[in-house]
Amino acid sequence: MHLRFVGRLGLADAVTVANAAVGFLAVVAATVD
C-alpha cells in the first residue's frame, strides 16, 4: 500500500512533500533551539 502510494506520486508531488518536511523540521529546530 505504501509502495503503491509512492509509485503514484509525481516528481512535483515528491518535491512538495520534501519542501514541507524541510520546512517543518526547520520550524521544529528553531522552536527547540
Number of C-alpha atoms within 10 A of each C-alpha: 6 6 7 8 8 11 9 9 12 10 9 9 12 12 12 12 13 12 12 12 12 12 12 12 12 12 12 11 10 9 8 7 6
